[in-house]
Amino acid sequence: MSASRPPAPTPTRRAVLRGTLGAGALAGIGLPALSACSSGSAEEDIAVNNEVVLPTYARLEGVVPDLKGDGAGIADGFLEYPSDLVTSVSAPPGDGSAITAFLATSTPPPTVRERNEYWQAIEEEVGAELQLSIIPAGEMNDKFATLVAGDDLPDVVQVWTTPTPKADLMAAVFQDLSELVSGDAVLDYPNLANLPTEAWEHCVFKGGIHGIPIPRGTMSTQCIFMRKDLLESLGIGSVSPQSVDELIALGEEVTDERSNRWAFADIPVRPIQQMHRLPNTWDLADGTLTHLYEHPAMPDALADAKRLFDSGSVHPDNFNANIGTLAKQWFNQGSALFHVDTYPAMTGFYRENTAGDSFAVDLMRFAGADGGDPVIWLGHPTHSVVGLKKGDLERARMILGVLNYFAAPMGTAEHRMVNFGVEGSTFEMVDGAPRLTSQGEGEINLGLMYLGAPPQAFYLEGHPEVTELQFEHQTWSNQHGIANPVLGLPSDTSDRHGERLDKMMSDLQADILQGRADVSDWTAQVETWKNDGGDAMREEYLTALEAKDE
């Protein structure tokens, strides 16, 4: 759709919610029942979406990273903090009014606005009062449901992309921004134009662009972190398993229960599945979709994961409900030498390490299960979609200017302001790099990175070798990377039953790994999955893929 073409007719927000809330379907942004009251078929929605002109990609001029990414899958890398910062926003974009916003964060709440110098300084920079409703991530779904059901929507709302946002809701609730960002129009917002095209694709609903993306892409691809310092102390040099057997043998070699040391913080099920070249959820080949669950190599991958677990090389508390937090602690303490996480976790490991200057982390490269190449499951291009409340287009234009400020990339004055604040109070320059003070640690957690964000870059203060390591590993990862071919496409069955079916399969997987079920039980459960919705999802996605290609 061109920027001048009017958007396709959509239902009102109240009409959409009237058809869903009574059925108890407002489960976060998933809203499983929305398809039942859709204003058009999935094929029709995709047809109008195909006509949308996505924002023109234009790399921000002036920022020169030490390691230049490709603007899509490979991130920029900075070996040291840039000394000459670019100004990407010439004047405060706000009009002096208050901007209300709803967003989720996993960080502790910040110092209240009245005593928060950083908050007030950011408001002066953008020319607007920021009235923020900062929601703990665990409460996001329930709070979001209440929010969209009410009559007073904030100006800006963060919407998670997992599960996939529903087109009816997004079009009914949020402003169509096509006129402001479609094609070259986005060049008025140079930091938004700097966002990858792939991320914008997940902001298109009902023939219009109903939000801006918070990009992630392959920065959210999972990888295996290794305690390089501890491996070297054990006389183990470069680690690159060339088969599952080698991975299991490595785990057995480094595990020593008497020393409170295990190889793996958690069972590396996903890496083993990737070694077996299983699909990133779905595989599309010759017009056929095959799900991870039904892939012929899945039982072998489960059997290998079970072998690794039975070898005793996994931390004994790995089935703890708080494994996400505990695994990081075990890794930093040295009671687990391998941990699966995403690239940005590297910064936290170095910040929280207890080993001092000797601490060193590496990233594993591995081959296929029996040699050859593995596959790597690429991360979701878009962490969140930021929607603007429907209303006056000029106000939307002003708010976009504020979000454009927040989206300034590393190497700009605006990025330093958003991430560090005011020199002398919330941060100090140490050896040429900004470092938060204790005041800054307590004040900056406003979650602004969930209202506008640049593509993430590799940088770790004082460790240029880590930046080089991550840049090279991501390049390797992308060479073997595969995406989920149906990501972002509609499936009513997935909306209604996908979460339940996934839990059914993950519960059986856990039972197999813990010895409460046999690998042979998997095949029968797959048939149940297919009959209860798997086959229906396949047909709906195939229909959507066909419509997308027209």
HELIX and SHEET records of a PDB file:
HELIX    1   1 ARG A   13  ARG A   18  1                                   6    
HELIX    2   2 LEU A   21  ALA A   23  5                                   3    
HELIX    3   3 LEU A   34  CYS A   37  5                                   4    
HELIX    4   4 ALA A   42  ASN A   50  1                                   9    
HELIX    5   5 ARG A  113  ARG A  115  5                                   3    
HELIX    6   6 GLU A  117  VAL A  126  1                                  10    
HELIX    7   7 ALA A  137  GLU A  139  5                                   3    
HELIX    8   8 MET A  140  ALA A  149  1                                  10    
HELIX    9   9 ALA A  167  VAL A  173  1                                   7    
HELIX   10  10 SER A  178  VAL A  181  1                                   4    
HELIX   11  11 ASP A  184  ASP A  188  5                                   5    
HELIX   12  12 PRO A  190  ALA A  193  1                                   4    
HELIX   13  13 THR A  197  TRP A  200  1                                   4    
HELIX   14  14 GLU A  201  CYS A  203  5                                   3    
HELIX   15  15 GLY A  217  SER A  220  5                                   4    
HELIX   16  16 LYS A  228  SER A  233  1                                   6    
HELIX   17  17 VAL A  244  VAL A  254  1                                  11    
HELIX   18  18 GLU A  257  SER A  259  5                                   3    
HELIX   19  19 VAL A  269  MET A  275  1                                   7    
HELIX   20  20 LEU A  292  GLU A  294  5                                   3    
HELIX   21  21 MET A  298  ASP A  310  1                                  13    
HELIX   22  22 ILE A  323  GLN A  333  1                                  11    
HELIX   23  23 ALA A  345  GLU A  352  1                                   8    
HELIX   24  24 GLY A  356  SER A  358  5                                   3    
HELIX   25  25 LEU A  393  PHE A  406  1                                  14    
HELIX   26  26 ALA A  413  PHE A  420  1                                   8    
HELIX   27  27 SER A  438  GLU A  443  1                                   6    
HELIX   28  28 LEU A  448  TYR A  450  5                                   3    
HELIX   29  29 PRO A  464  GLN A  479  1                                  16    
HELIX   30  30 ASP A  492  THR A  493  1                                   2    
HELIX   31  31 SER A  494  GLY A  498  3                                   5    
HELIX   32  32 GLU A  499  LEU A  513  1                                  15    
HELIX   33  33 ASP A  521  TRP A  529  1                                   9    
HELIX   34  34 LYS A  530  GLY A  534  3                                   5    
HELIX   35  35 ASP A  535  ASP A  549  1                                  15    
SHEET    1   A 5 GLU A 129  PRO A 136  0                                        
SHEET    2   A 5 ALA A  98  THR A 105  1                                        
SHEET    3   A 5 VAL A 156  TRP A 160  1                                        
SHEET    4   A 5 THR A 382  LEU A 388 -1                                        
SHEET    5   A 5 ILE A 212  PRO A 215 -1                                        
SHEET    1   B 2 VAL A 204  PHE A 205  0                                        
SHEET    2   B 2 GLY A 208  ILE A 209 -1                                        
SHEET    1   C 4 TRP A 262  PHE A 264  0                                        
SHEET    2   C 4 ALA A 336  THR A 342  1                                        
SHEET    3   C 4 GLN A 222  ARG A 227 -1                                        
SHEET    4   C 4 VAL A 361  LEU A 363 -1                                        
SHEET    1   D 2 TRP A 282  ALA A 285  0                                        
SHEET    2   D 2 THR A 288  HIS A 291 -1                                        
SHEET    1   E 2 ILE A 376  TRP A 377  0                                        
SHEET    2   E 2 GLY A 481  ILE A 482  1                                        
SHEET    1   F 2 PHE A 427  VAL A 430  0                                        
SHEET    2   F 2 ALA A 433  LEU A 436 -1                                        
END                                                                             
